Amino acid sequence: MDELPYAMQMFEYVIRDELNEIVSWWIGIKNNFQVSTGKMGKYFKNYLPGHYWEMYKETYSDGNYENMWNSIFVACNLFRALAKDVAQSLSYTYPADDDKNMTKYLEHVRRLPADAKEIY
């Protein structure tokens, strides 16, 4: 499968928006919603602990497919960590089963031979 433009755009315009939203919510909760994360998250670095900021930076990838997959899984791990915290803070239940199934599916697709990915 050679769909780099599609894969990168899906990540940046669909996944990135959701990731940025949960990062903003997490920062808001940790700061009683008294700080701004800035336009397009420009102040994330100021409010995320170092290890979360490093993970966030790792969600940016180059044009290498292996690096892209690594970025996807880092984004999933970061989202999971922050979303669980946000859910607990707001007395919601984190959908762990959905997360587990989605992760299992992504791992499955990642292992498929390149020509088999066309059907997914």
Backbone as XML, in Angstrom:
<?xml version="1.0"?>
<chain id="A" units="angstrom">
  <residue number="1" name="MET">
    <atom name="N" x="0.849" y="-1.173" z="0.000"/>
    <atom name="CA" x="0.000" y="0.000" z="0.000"/>
    <atom name="C" x="0.891" y="1.232" z="0.000"/>
  </residue>
  <residue number="2" name="ASP">
    <atom name="N" x="0.612" y="2.131" z="-0.872"/>
    <atom name="CA" x="1.389" y="3.354" z="-0.964"/>
    <atom name="C" x="0.417" y="4.530" z="-0.975"/>
  </residue>
  <residue number="3" name="GLU">
    <atom name="N" x="-0.085" y="4.871" z="0.198"/>
    <atom name="CA" x="-1.073" y="5.942" z="0.323"/>
    <atom name="C" x="-0.621" y="6.974" z="1.348"/>
  </residue>
  <residue number="4" name="LEU">
    <atom name="N" x="0.624" y="7.368" z="1.225"/>
    <atom name="CA" x="1.186" y="8.300" z="2.197"/>
    <atom name="C" x="0.377" y="9.592" z="2.327"/>
  </residue>
  <residue number="5" name="PRO">
    <atom name="N" x="0.001" y="10.262" z="1.235"/>
    <atom name="CA" x="-0.771" y="11.496" z="1.408"/>
    <atom name="C" x="-2.074" y="11.268" z="2.183"/>
  </residue>
  <residue number="6" name="TYR">
    <atom name="N" x="-2.773" y="10.186" z="1.856"/>
    <atom name="CA" x="-4.024" y="9.878" z="2.557"/>
    <atom name="C" x="-3.754" y="9.610" z="4.039"/>
  </residue>
  <residue number="7" name="ALA">
    <atom name="N" x="-2.767" y="8.763" z="4.319"/>
    <atom name="CA" x="-2.473" y="8.397" z="5.702"/>
    <atom name="C" x="-2.063" y="9.618" z="6.529"/>
  </residue>
  <residue number="8" name="MET">
    <atom name="N" x="-1.200" y="10.446" z="5.968"/>
    <atom name="CA" x="-0.743" y="11.627" z="6.704"/>
    <atom name="C" x="-1.880" y="12.624" z="6.938"/>
  </residue>
  <residue number="9" name="GLN">
    <atom name="N" x="-2.724" y="12.819" z="5.926"/>
    <atom name="CA" x="-3.837" y="13.748" z="6.096"/>
    <atom name="C" x="-4.859" y="13.230" z="7.098"/>
  </residue>
  <residue number="10" name="MET">
    <atom name="N" x="-5.142" y="11.937" z="7.065"/>
    <atom name="CA" x="-6.077" y="11.375" z="8.045"/>
    <atom name="C" x="-5.542" y="11.581" z="9.455"/>
  </residue>
  <residue number="11" name="PHE">
    <atom name="N" x="-4.247" y="11.366" z="9.613"/>
    <atom name="CA" x="-3.655" y="11.563" z="10.935"/>
    <atom name="C" x="-3.721" y="13.022" z="11.353"/>
  </residue>
  <residue number="12" name="GLU">
    <atom name="N" x="-3.308" y="13.907" z="10.482"/>
    <atom name="CA" x="-3.223" y="15.318" z="10.845"/>
    <atom name="C" x="-4.583" y="16.010" z="10.968"/>
  </residue>
  <residue number="13" name="TYR">
    <atom name="N" x="-5.565" y="15.607" z="10.161"/>
    <atom name="CA" x="-6.849" y="16.316" z="10.182"/>
    <atom name="C" x="-7.926" y="15.620" z="10.983"/>
  </residue>
  <residue number="14" name="VAL">
    <atom name="N" x="-7.736" y="14.382" z="11.319"/>
    <atom name="CA" x="-8.744" y="13.666" z="12.110"/>
    <atom name="C" x="-8.174" y="13.336" z="13.489"/>
  </residue>
  <residue number="15" name="ILE">
    <atom name="N" x="-7.101" y="12.586" z="13.505"/>
    <atom name="CA" x="-6.518" y="12.140" z="14.765"/>
    <atom name="C" x="-5.920" y="13.300" z="15.542"/>
  </residue>
  <residue number="16" name="ARG">
    <atom name="N" x="-5.167" y="14.154" z="14.881"/>
    <atom name="CA" x="-4.517" y="15.274" z="15.569"/>
    <atom name="C" x="-5.543" y="16.161" z="16.273"/>
  </residue>
  <residue number="17" name="ASP">
    <atom name="N" x="-6.674" y="16.426" z="15.634"/>
    <atom name="CA" x="-7.703" y="17.255" z="16.262"/>
    <atom name="C" x="-8.197" y="16.647" z="17.572"/>
  </residue>
  <residue number="18" name="GLU">
    <atom name="N" x="-8.420" y="15.338" z="17.561"/>
    <atom name="CA" x="-8.890" y="14.661" z="18.778"/>
    <atom name="C" x="-7.810" y="14.644" z="19.853"/>
  </residue>
  <residue number="19" name="LEU">
    <atom name="N" x="-6.590" y="14.403" z="19.445"/>
    <atom name="CA" x="-5.481" y="14.416" z="20.397"/>
    <atom name="C" x="-5.329" y="15.798" z="21.022"/>
  </residue>
  <residue number="20" name="ASN">
    <atom name="N" x="-5.358" y="16.836" z="20.192"/>
    <atom name="CA" x="-5.225" y="18.192" z="20.712"/>
    <atom name="C" x="-6.366" y="18.552" z="21.657"/>
  </residue>
  <residue number="21" name="GLU">
    <atom name="N" x="-7.547" y="18.057" z="21.357"/>
    <atom name="CA" x="-8.677" y="18.350" z="22.236"/>
    <atom name="C" x="-8.493" y="17.711" z="23.612"/>
  </residue>
  <residue number="22" name="ILE">
    <atom name="N" x="-8.048" y="16.454" z="23.645"/>
    <atom name="CA" x="-7.878" y="15.814" z="24.953"/>
    <atom name="C" x="-6.703" y="16.434" z="25.704"/>
  </residue>
  <residue number="23" name="VAL">
    <atom name="N" x="-5.663" y="16.853" z="24.992"/>
    <atom name="CA" x="-4.552" y="17.549" z="25.648"/>
    <atom name="C" x="-5.070" y="18.844" z="26.276"/>
  </residue>
  <residue number="24" name="SER">
    <atom name="N" x="-5.881" y="19.583" z="25.547"/>
    <atom name="CA" x="-6.437" y="20.839" z="26.067"/>
    <atom name="C" x="-7.317" y="20.601" z="27.284"/>
  </residue>
  <residue number="25" name="TRP">
    <atom name="N" x="-8.150" y="19.567" z="27.229"/>
    <atom name="CA" x="-8.997" y="19.237" z="28.374"/>
    <atom name="C" x="-8.139" y="18.851" z="29.581"/>
  </residue>
  <residue number="26" name="TRP">
    <atom name="N" x="-7.130" y="18.045" z="29.368"/>
    <atom name="CA" x="-6.268" y="17.609" z="30.464"/>
    <atom name="C" x="-5.591" y="18.822" z="31.113"/>
  </residue>
  <residue number="27" name="ILE">
    <atom name="N" x="-5.039" y="19.697" z="30.286"/>
    <atom name="CA" x="-4.402" y="20.906" z="30.805"/>
    <atom name="C" x="-5.427" y="21.764" z="31.542"/>
  </residue>
  <residue number="28" name="GLY">
    <atom name="N" x="-6.618" y="21.891" z="30.973"/>
    <atom name="CA" x="-7.668" y="22.663" z="31.624"/>
    <atom name="C" x="-8.003" y="22.126" z="33.003"/>
  </residue>
  <residue number="29" name="ILE">
    <atom name="N" x="-8.177" y="20.831" z="33.105"/>
    <atom name="CA" x="-8.504" y="20.208" z="34.395"/>
    <atom name="C" x="-7.381" y="20.427" z="35.401"/>
  </residue>
  <residue number="30" name="LYS">
    <atom name="N" x="-6.159" y="20.250" z="34.961"/>
    <atom name="CA" x="-5.013" y="20.409" z="35.868"/>
    <atom name="C" x="-4.826" y="21.856" z="36.328"/>
  </residue>
  <residue number="31" name="ASN">
    <atom name="N" x="-5.408" y="22.802" z="35.598"/>
    <atom name="CA" x="-5.237" y="24.222" z="35.914"/>
    <atom name="C" x="-6.566" y="24.926" z="36.168"/>
  </residue>
  <residue number="32" name="ASN">
    <atom name="N" x="-7.569" y="24.156" z="36.589"/>
    <atom name="CA" x="-8.899" y="24.708" z="36.883"/>
    <atom name="C" x="-9.433" y="25.582" z="35.750"/>
  </residue>
  <residue number="33" name="PHE">
    <atom name="N" x="-9.091" y="25.248" z="34.540"/>
    <atom name="CA" x="-9.522" y="25.973" z="33.343"/>
    <atom name="C" x="-9.217" y="27.473" z="33.427"/>
  </residue>
  <residue number="34" name="GLN">
    <atom name="N" x="-8.065" y="27.783" z="34.041"/>
    <atom name="CA" x="-7.661" y="29.179" z="34.212"/>
    <atom name="C" x="-6.504" y="29.580" z="33.304"/>
  </residue>
  <residue number="35" name="VAL">
    <atom name="N" x="-6.089" y="28.677" z="32.398"/>
    <atom name="CA" x="-4.995" y="28.982" z="31.480"/>
    <atom name="C" x="-5.462" y="28.730" z="30.051"/>
  </residue>
  <residue number="36" name="SER">
    <atom name="N" x="-4.751" y="29.313" z="29.122"/>
    <atom name="CA" x="-5.022" y="29.097" z="27.709"/>
    <atom name="C" x="-3.932" y="28.194" z="27.132"/>
  </residue>
  <residue number="37" name="THR">
    <atom name="N" x="-4.353" y="27.232" z="26.321"/>
    <atom name="CA" x="-3.369" y="26.377" z="25.640"/>
    <atom name="C" x="-2.894" y="27.024" z="24.348"/>
  </residue>
  <residue number="38" name="GLY">
    <atom name="N" x="-3.437" y="28.175" z="24.030"/>
    <atom name="CA" x="-3.024" y="28.909" z="22.843"/>
    <atom name="C" x="-3.666" y="28.387" z="21.576"/>
  </residue>
  <residue number="39" name="LYS">
    <atom name="N" x="-3.604" y="29.211" z="20.565"/>
    <atom name="CA" x="-4.145" y="28.827" z="19.265"/>
    <atom name="C" x="-3.396" y="27.609" z="18.746"/>
  </residue>
  <residue number="40" name="MET">
    <atom name="N" x="-4.151" y="26.580" z="18.416"/>
    <atom name="CA" x="-3.607" y="25.325" z="17.880"/>
    <atom name="C" x="-2.596" y="24.679" z="18.830"/>
  </residue>
  <residue number="41" name="GLY">
    <atom name="N" x="-2.768" y="24.900" z="20.140"/>
    <atom name="CA" x="-1.925" y="24.238" z="21.133"/>
    <atom name="C" x="-0.527" y="24.794" z="21.282"/>
  </residue>
  <residue number="42" name="LYS">
    <atom name="N" x="-0.346" y="26.046" z="20.923"/>
    <atom name="CA" x="1.020" y="26.586" z="20.945"/>
    <atom name="C" x="1.630" y="26.649" z="22.341"/>
  </residue>
  <residue number="43" name="TYR">
    <atom name="N" x="0.801" y="26.545" z="23.391"/>
    <atom name="CA" x="1.343" y="26.550" z="24.759"/>
    <atom name="C" x="1.322" y="25.177" z="25.424"/>
  </residue>
  <residue number="44" name="PHE">
    <atom name="N" x="1.052" y="24.126" z="24.663"/>
    <atom name="CA" x="1.056" y="22.780" z="25.244"/>
    <atom name="C" x="2.348" y="22.520" z="26.017"/>
  </residue>
  <residue number="45" name="LYS">
    <atom name="N" x="3.459" y="22.904" z="25.434"/>
    <atom name="CA" x="4.766" y="22.651" z="26.058"/>
    <atom name="C" x="4.850" y="23.278" z="27.450"/>
  </residue>
  <residue number="46" name="ASN">
    <atom name="N" x="4.187" y="24.407" z="27.640"/>
    <atom name="CA" x="4.230" y="25.104" z="28.930"/>
    <atom name="C" x="3.480" y="24.358" z="30.025"/>
  </residue>
  <residue number="47" name="TYR">
    <atom name="N" x="2.518" y="23.531" z="29.655"/>
    <atom name="CA" x="1.633" y="22.918" z="30.645"/>
    <atom name="C" x="1.719" y="21.400" z="30.735"/>
  </residue>
  <residue number="48" name="LEU">
    <atom name="N" x="2.278" y="20.754" z="29.733"/>
    <atom name="CA" x="2.427" y="19.302" z="29.801"/>
    <atom name="C" x="3.703" y="18.948" z="30.560"/>
  </residue>
  <residue number="49" name="PRO">
    <atom name="N" x="3.632" y="17.943" z="31.432"/>
    <atom name="CA" x="4.872" y="17.468" z="32.057"/>
    <atom name="C" x="5.836" y="16.996" z="30.966"/>
  </residue>
  <residue number="50" name="GLY">
    <atom name="N" x="7.107" y="17.010" z="31.249"/>
    <atom name="CA" x="8.123" y="16.682" z="30.260"/>
    <atom name="C" x="7.888" y="15.385" z="29.509"/>
  </residue>
  <residue number="51" name="HIS">
    <atom name="N" x="7.500" y="14.329" z="30.220"/>
    <atom name="CA" x="7.315" y="13.047" z="29.532"/>
    <atom name="C" x="6.133" y="13.088" z="28.572"/>
  </residue>
  <residue number="52" name="TYR">
    <atom name="N" x="5.072" y="13.819" z="28.920"/>
    <atom name="CA" x="3.942" y="13.944" z="27.998"/>
    <atom name="C" x="4.306" y="14.832" z="26.812"/>
  </residue>
  <residue number="53" name="TRP">
    <atom name="N" x="5.089" y="15.871" z="27.065"/>
    <atom name="CA" x="5.517" y="16.734" z="25.965"/>
    <atom name="C" x="6.394" y="15.952" z="24.986"/>
  </residue>
  <residue number="54" name="GLU">
    <atom name="N" x="7.272" y="15.109" z="25.504"/>
    <atom name="CA" x="8.114" y="14.283" z="24.627"/>
    <atom name="C" x="7.255" y="13.336" z="23.795"/>
  </residue>
  <residue number="55" name="MET">
    <atom name="N" x="6.245" y="12.747" z="24.411"/>
    <atom name="CA" x="5.334" y="11.882" z="23.659"/>
    <atom name="C" x="4.617" y="12.685" z="22.583"/>
  </residue>
  <residue number="56" name="TYR">
    <atom name="N" x="4.148" y="13.852" z="22.943"/>
    <atom name="CA" x="3.434" y="14.686" z="21.969"/>
    <atom name="C" x="4.324" y="14.982" z="20.765"/>
  </residue>
  <residue number="57" name="LYS">
    <atom name="N" x="5.566" y="15.346" z="21.011"/>
    <atom name="CA" x="6.482" y="15.625" z="19.906"/>
    <atom name="C" x="6.674" y="14.397" z="19.019"/>
  </residue>
  <residue number="58" name="GLU">
    <atom name="N" x="6.662" y="13.216" z="19.618"/>
    <atom name="CA" x="6.843" y="11.980" z="18.848"/>
    <atom name="C" x="5.650" y="11.659" z="17.951"/>
  </residue>
  <residue number="59" name="THR">
    <atom name="N" x="4.544" y="12.369" z="18.118"/>
    <atom name="CA" x="3.390" y="12.120" z="17.250"/>
    <atom name="C" x="3.575" y="12.763" z="15.879"/>
  </residue>
  <residue number="60" name="TYR">
    <atom name="N" x="4.600" y="13.578" z="15.728"/>
    <atom name="CA" x="4.906" y="14.167" z="14.424"/>
    <atom name="C" x="5.872" y="13.241" z="13.700"/>
  </residue>
  <residue number="61" name="SER">
    <atom name="N" x="5.529" y="12.903" z="12.484"/>
    <atom name="CA" x="6.297" y="11.928" z="11.740"/>
    <atom name="C" x="6.820" y="12.519" z="10.436"/>
  </residue>
  <residue number="62" name="ASP">
    <atom name="N" x="7.753" y="11.789" z="9.861"/>
    <atom name="CA" x="8.240" y="12.138" z="8.530"/>
    <atom name="C" x="7.510" y="11.263" z="7.515"/>
  </residue>
  <residue number="63" name="GLY">
    <atom name="N" x="8.022" y="11.125" z="6.353"/>
    <atom name="CA" x="7.371" y="10.354" z="5.305"/>
    <atom name="C" x="7.668" y="8.868" z="5.317"/>
  </residue>
  <residue number="64" name="ASN">
    <atom name="N" x="8.321" y="8.372" z="6.349"/>
    <atom name="CA" x="8.651" y="6.960" z="6.474"/>
    <atom name="C" x="7.483" y="6.219" z="7.118"/>
  </residue>
  <residue number="65" name="TYR">
    <atom name="N" x="7.029" y="5.141" z="6.471"/>
    <atom name="CA" x="5.850" y="4.419" z="6.974"/>
    <atom name="C" x="6.061" y="3.855" z="8.376"/>
  </residue>
  <residue number="66" name="GLU">
    <atom name="N" x="7.220" y="3.327" z="8.657"/>
    <atom name="CA" x="7.476" y="2.775" z="9.995"/>
    <atom name="C" x="7.401" y="3.885" z="11.043"/>
  </residue>
  <residue number="67" name="ASN">
    <atom name="N" x="7.964" y="5.033" z="10.727"/>
    <atom name="CA" x="7.887" y="6.166" z="11.650"/>
    <atom name="C" x="6.445" y="6.639" z="11.816"/>
  </residue>
  <residue number="68" name="MET">
    <atom name="N" x="5.680" y="6.584" z="10.729"/>
    <atom name="CA" x="4.268" y="6.968" z="10.795"/>
    <atom name="C" x="3.514" y="6.046" z="11.754"/>
  </residue>
  <residue number="69" name="TRP">
    <atom name="N" x="3.743" y="4.746" z="11.621"/>
    <atom name="CA" x="3.092" y="3.798" z="12.532"/>
    <atom name="C" x="3.516" y="4.057" z="13.976"/>
  </residue>
  <residue number="70" name="ASN">
    <atom name="N" x="4.777" y="4.317" z="14.193"/>
    <atom name="CA" x="5.240" y="4.612" z="15.552"/>
    <atom name="C" x="4.542" y="5.844" z="16.098"/>
  </residue>
  <residue number="71" name="SER">
    <atom name="N" x="4.376" y="6.864" z="15.275"/>
    <atom name="CA" x="3.679" y="8.085" z="15.690"/>
    <atom name="C" x="2.228" y="7.803" z="16.051"/>
  </residue>
  <residue number="72" name="ILE">
    <atom name="N" x="1.591" y="6.939" z="15.286"/>
    <atom name="CA" x="0.194" y="6.583" z="15.569"/>
    <atom name="C" x="0.084" y="5.936" z="16.943"/>
  </residue>
  <residue number="73" name="PHE">
    <atom name="N" x="0.964" y="4.998" z="17.233"/>
    <atom name="CA" x="0.882" y="4.301" z="18.513"/>
    <atom name="C" x="1.280" y="5.196" z="19.688"/>
  </residue>
  <residue number="74" name="VAL">
    <atom name="N" x="2.207" y="6.108" z="19.477"/>
    <atom name="CA" x="2.530" y="7.082" z="20.526"/>
    <atom name="C" x="1.319" y="7.975" z="20.774"/>
  </residue>
  <residue number="75" name="ALA">
    <atom name="N" x="0.657" y="8.417" z="19.699"/>
    <atom name="CA" x="-0.545" y="9.244" z="19.847"/>
    <atom name="C" x="-1.622" y="8.487" z="20.623"/>
  </residue>
  <residue number="76" name="CYS">
    <atom name="N" x="-1.784" y="7.209" z="20.315"/>
    <atom name="CA" x="-2.774" y="6.392" z="21.036"/>
    <atom name="C" x="-2.412" y="6.294" z="22.516"/>
  </residue>
  <residue number="77" name="ASN">
    <atom name="N" x="-1.151" y="6.057" z="22.814"/>
    <atom name="CA" x="-0.715" y="5.936" z="24.212"/>
    <atom name="C" x="-0.903" y="7.243" z="24.970"/>
  </residue>
  <residue number="78" name="LEU">
    <atom name="N" x="-0.567" y="8.348" z="24.338"/>
    <atom name="CA" x="-0.734" y="9.648" z="24.979"/>
    <atom name="C" x="-2.215" y="9.953" z="25.182"/>
  </residue>
  <residue number="79" name="PHE">
    <atom name="N" x="-3.005" y="9.726" z="24.150"/>
    <atom name="CA" x="-4.444" y="9.963" z="24.263"/>
    <atom name="C" x="-5.021" y="9.129" z="25.403"/>
  </residue>
  <residue number="80" name="ARG">
    <atom name="N" x="-4.660" y="7.862" z="25.452"/>
    <atom name="CA" x="-5.172" y="6.951" z="26.477"/>
    <atom name="C" x="-4.836" y="7.461" z="27.881"/>
  </residue>
  <residue number="81" name="ALA">
    <atom name="N" x="-3.578" y="7.822" z="28.088"/>
    <atom name="CA" x="-3.144" y="8.290" z="29.407"/>
    <atom name="C" x="-3.905" y="9.544" z="29.835"/>
  </residue>
  <residue number="82" name="LEU">
    <atom name="N" x="-3.998" y="10.511" z="28.929"/>
    <atom name="CA" x="-4.682" y="11.762" z="29.266"/>
    <atom name="C" x="-6.187" y="11.569" z="29.391"/>
  </residue>
  <residue number="83" name="ALA">
    <atom name="N" x="-6.770" y="10.787" z="28.489"/>
    <atom name="CA" x="-8.228" y="10.590" z="28.497"/>
    <atom name="C" x="-8.687" y="9.845" z="29.745"/>
  </residue>
  <residue number="84" name="LYS">
    <atom name="N" x="-7.899" y="8.895" z="30.212"/>
    <atom name="CA" x="-8.260" y="8.194" z="31.452"/>
    <atom name="C" x="-8.282" y="9.168" z="32.621"/>
  </residue>
  <residue number="85" name="ASP">
    <atom name="N" x="-7.309" y="10.040" z="32.662"/>
    <atom name="CA" x="-7.228" y="11.049" z="33.720"/>
    <atom name="C" x="-8.401" y="12.029" z="33.625"/>
  </residue>
  <residue number="86" name="VAL">
    <atom name="N" x="-8.700" y="12.480" z="32.415"/>
    <atom name="CA" x="-9.824" y="13.398" z="32.205"/>
    <atom name="C" x="-11.132" y="12.716" z="32.592"/>
  </residue>
  <residue number="87" name="ALA">
    <atom name="N" x="-11.322" y="11.496" z="32.156"/>
    <atom name="CA" x="-12.551" y="10.761" z="32.483"/>
    <atom name="C" x="-12.719" y="10.638" z="33.992"/>
  </residue>
  <residue number="88" name="GLN">
    <atom name="N" x="-11.667" y="10.255" z="34.672"/>
    <atom name="CA" x="-11.743" y="10.107" z="36.129"/>
    <atom name="C" x="-12.064" y="11.449" z="36.792"/>
  </residue>
  <residue number="89" name="SER">
    <atom name="N" x="-11.422" y="12.511" z="36.354"/>
    <atom name="CA" x="-11.648" y="13.839" z="36.937"/>
    <atom name="C" x="-13.085" y="14.313" z="36.756"/>
  </residue>
  <residue number="90" name="LEU">
    <atom name="N" x="-13.720" y="13.903" z="35.657"/>
    <atom name="CA" x="-15.081" y="14.349" z="35.363"/>
    <atom name="C" x="-16.132" y="13.283" z="35.690"/>
  </residue>
  <residue number="91" name="SER">
    <atom name="N" x="-15.701" y="12.236" z="36.379"/>
    <atom name="CA" x="-16.594" y="11.134" z="36.792"/>
    <atom name="C" x="-17.238" y="10.414" z="35.613"/>
  </residue>
  <residue number="92" name="TYR">
    <atom name="N" x="-16.450" y="10.226" z="34.566"/>
    <atom name="CA" x="-16.886" y="9.434" z="33.414"/>
    <atom name="C" x="-16.133" y="8.110" z="33.431"/>
  </residue>
  <residue number="93" name="THR">
    <atom name="N" x="-16.635" y="7.181" z="32.669"/>
    <atom name="CA" x="-15.960" y="5.906" z="32.508"/>
    <atom name="C" x="-15.204" y="5.927" z="31.185"/>
  </residue>
  <residue number="94" name="TYR">
    <atom name="N" x="-13.924" y="5.635" z="31.242"/>
    <atom name="CA" x="-13.126" y="5.550" z="30.028"/>
    <atom name="C" x="-13.505" y="4.264" z="29.304"/>
  </residue>
  <residue number="95" name="PRO">
    <atom name="N" x="-13.764" y="4.322" z="27.984"/>
    <atom name="CA" x="-14.183" y="3.122" z="27.244"/>
    <atom name="C" x="-13.003" y="2.185" z="26.961"/>
  </residue>
  <residue number="96" name="ALA">
    <atom name="N" x="-12.543" y="1.499" z="27.978"/>
    <atom name="CA" x="-11.355" y="0.643" z="27.874"/>
    <atom name="C" x="-11.524" y="-0.460" z="26.840"/>
  </residue>
  <residue number="97" name="ASP">
    <atom name="N" x="-12.721" y="-1.036" z="26.733"/>
    <atom name="CA" x="-12.933" y="-2.102" z="25.748"/>
    <atom name="C" x="-12.795" y="-1.572" z="24.328"/>
  </residue>
  <residue number="98" name="ASP">
    <atom name="N" x="-13.346" y="-0.400" z="24.065"/>
    <atom name="CA" x="-13.214" y="0.206" z="22.736"/>
    <atom name="C" x="-11.744" y="0.486" z="22.426"/>
  </residue>
  <residue number="99" name="ASP">
    <atom name="N" x="-11.041" y="0.998" z="23.409"/>
    <atom name="CA" x="-9.614" y="1.289" z="23.259"/>
    <atom name="C" x="-8.853" y="0.002" z="22.934"/>
  </residue>
  <residue number="100" name="LYS">
    <atom name="N" x="-9.102" y="-1.027" z="23.696"/>
    <atom name="CA" x="-8.423" y="-2.307" z="23.494"/>
    <atom name="C" x="-8.705" y="-2.860" z="22.091"/>
  </residue>
  <residue number="101" name="ASN">
    <atom name="N" x="-9.957" y="-2.820" z="21.662"/>
    <atom name="CA" x="-10.328" y="-3.332" z="20.339"/>
    <atom name="C" x="-9.715" y="-2.505" z="19.217"/>
  </residue>
  <residue number="102" name="MET">
    <atom name="N" x="-9.717" y="-1.194" z="19.373"/>
    <atom name="CA" x="-9.129" y="-0.318" z="18.365"/>
    <atom name="C" x="-7.626" y="-0.559" z="18.255"/>
  </residue>
  <residue number="103" name="THR">
    <atom name="N" x="-6.967" y="-0.699" z="19.384"/>
    <atom name="CA" x="-5.532" y="-0.952" z="19.391"/>
    <atom name="C" x="-5.214" y="-2.299" z="18.744"/>
  </residue>
  <residue number="104" name="LYS">
    <atom name="N" x="-6.008" y="-3.290" z="19.067"/>
    <atom name="CA" x="-5.832" y="-4.626" z="18.475"/>
    <atom name="C" x="-5.983" y="-4.561" z="16.950"/>
  </residue>
  <residue number="105" name="TYR">
    <atom name="N" x="-6.967" y="-3.810" z="16.489"/>
    <atom name="CA" x="-7.182" y="-3.650" z="15.051"/>
    <atom name="C" x="-5.988" y="-2.955" z="14.394"/>
  </residue>
  <residue number="106" name="LEU">
    <atom name="N" x="-5.517" y="-1.875" z="14.994"/>
    <atom name="CA" x="-4.363" y="-1.166" z="14.436"/>
    <atom name="C" x="-3.131" y="-2.065" z="14.374"/>
  </residue>
  <residue number="107" name="GLU">
    <atom name="N" x="-2.912" y="-2.841" z="15.430"/>
    <atom name="CA" x="-1.775" y="-3.766" z="15.430"/>
    <atom name="C" x="-1.926" y="-4.795" z="14.315"/>
  </residue>
  <residue number="108" name="HIS">
    <atom name="N" x="-3.143" y="-5.275" z="14.109"/>
    <atom name="CA" x="-3.409" y="-6.233" z="13.042"/>
    <atom name="C" x="-3.101" y="-5.620" z="11.669"/>
  </residue>
  <residue number="109" name="VAL">
    <atom name="N" x="-3.594" y="-4.436" z="11.422"/>
    <atom name="CA" x="-3.366" y="-3.776" z="10.130"/>
    <atom name="C" x="-1.882" y="-3.496" z="9.926"/>
  </residue>
  <residue number="110" name="ARG">
    <atom name="N" x="-1.204" y="-3.103" z="10.971"/>
    <atom name="CA" x="0.231" y="-2.818" z="10.854"/>
    <atom name="C" x="1.012" y="-4.055" z="10.410"/>
  </residue>
  <residue number="111" name="ARG">
    <atom name="N" x="0.600" y="-5.233" z="10.867"/>
    <atom name="CA" x="1.312" y="-6.474" z="10.533"/>
    <atom name="C" x="0.944" y="-7.047" z="9.173"/>
  </residue>
  <residue number="112" name="LEU">
    <atom name="N" x="-0.106" y="-6.541" z="8.550"/>
    <atom name="CA" x="-0.517" y="-7.082" z="7.258"/>
    <atom name="C" x="0.544" y="-6.825" z="6.192"/>
  </residue>
  <residue number="113" name="PRO">
    <atom name="N" x="0.663" y="-7.751" z="5.234"/>
    <atom name="CA" x="1.545" y="-7.470" z="4.099"/>
    <atom name="C" x="1.012" y="-6.246" z="3.349"/>
  </residue>
  <residue number="114" name="ALA">
    <atom name="N" x="1.880" y="-5.503" z="2.739"/>
    <atom name="CA" x="1.500" y="-4.256" z="2.071"/>
    <atom name="C" x="0.358" y="-4.441" z="1.083"/>
  </residue>
  <residue number="115" name="ASP">
    <atom name="N" x="0.370" y="-5.516" z="0.298"/>
    <atom name="CA" x="-0.688" y="-5.693" z="-0.702"/>
    <atom name="C" x="-2.031" y="-6.048" z="-0.069"/>
  </residue>
  <residue number="116" name="ALA">
    <atom name="N" x="-2.044" y="-6.581" z="1.120"/>
    <atom name="CA" x="-3.294" y="-6.936" z="1.788"/>
    <atom name="C" x="-3.976" y="-5.708" z="2.386"/>
  </residue>
  <residue number="117" name="LYS">
    <atom name="N" x="-3.266" y="-4.642" z="2.616"/>
    <atom name="CA" x="-3.825" y="-3.447" z="3.252"/>
    <atom name="C" x="-4.775" y="-2.692" z="2.338"/>
  </residue>
  <residue number="118" name="GLU">
    <atom name="N" x="-4.722" y="-2.989" z="1.061"/>
    <atom name="CA" x="-5.607" y="-2.316" z="0.093"/>
    <atom name="C" x="-7.073" y="-2.485" z="0.457"/>
  </residue>
  <residue number="119" name="ILE">
    <atom name="N" x="-7.452" y="-3.610" z="1.050"/>
    <atom name="CA" x="-8.875" y="-3.840" z="1.356"/>
    <atom name="C" x="-9.305" y="-3.134" z="2.636"/>
  </residue>
  <residue number="120" name="TYR">
    <atom name="N" x="-8.358" y="-2.653" z="3.406"/>
    <atom name="CA" x="-8.706" y="-1.982" z="4.643"/>
    <atom name="C" x="-8.807" y="-0.514" z="4.376"/>
  </residue>
</chain>
